[in-house]
């Protein structure tokens, strides 16, 4: 009986470890949204000045495929704050950004 509980405890520990360290292959809106934000920051002239709007439109196209759009305020080359719209698509459990478009 003691071996049974030890084995059960080991299974639970391994399961929690996989979940905690991200080995569970699920996708979330939060993960997709963060991937798009990182891609948008790469497109801006001054990413450190970026301020993402509070309204973001997230559409689940298919299982682990998201279309995300929103607005971001950031400085242009002259230091003036401008508002840009962005749209992109994230796919898979690794949150690969298939494309992102930032309209200035």
Residue pairs with C-beta under 8 A, 6 or more apart in sequence:
17 23
18 24
25 93
26 93
27 63
27 64
27 66
27 92
27 93
27 95
29 58
29 60
29 66
31 95
32 58
32 66
32 68
32 90
32 95
33 56
33 58
33 66
33 68
34 95
35 90
35 95
35 96
35 97
36 68
36 86
36 88
36 90
36 97
36 100
37 52
38 97
39 88
39 97
39 100
40 50
40 52
40 72
40 86
40 88
40 100
40 102
41 47
41 50
43 86
43 100
43 102
44 50
44 72
44 74
44 84
44 102
45 74
45 75
45 76
45 77
46 74
46 75
46 76
47 74
49 73
49 74
49 75
49 81
50 72
50 73
50 74
51 72
51 73
51 74
52 70
52 71
52 72
53 70
53 71
53 72
53 73
55 70
55 71
56 68
56 69
56 70
57 68
57 69
57 70
58 66
58 67
58 68
59 66
59 67
59 68
60 66
61 67
61 89
64 91
64 92
64 93
65 89
65 90
65 91
65 92
66 89
66 90
66 91
67 87
67 88
67 89
68 87
68 88
68 89
68 90
69 85
69 86
69 87
69 88
70 85
70 86
71 83
71 84
71 85
71 86
72 83
72 84
72 86
72 102
73 81
73 82
73 83
73 84
74 81
74 82
74 84
75 81
75 82
76 82
76 104
82 104
84 102
84 103
84 104
85 102
85 103
86 100
86 101
86 102
86 103
87 100
87 101
87 103
88 97
88 98
88 99
88 100
88 101
89 97
89 98
89 99
89 100
90 96
90 97
90 98
91 98
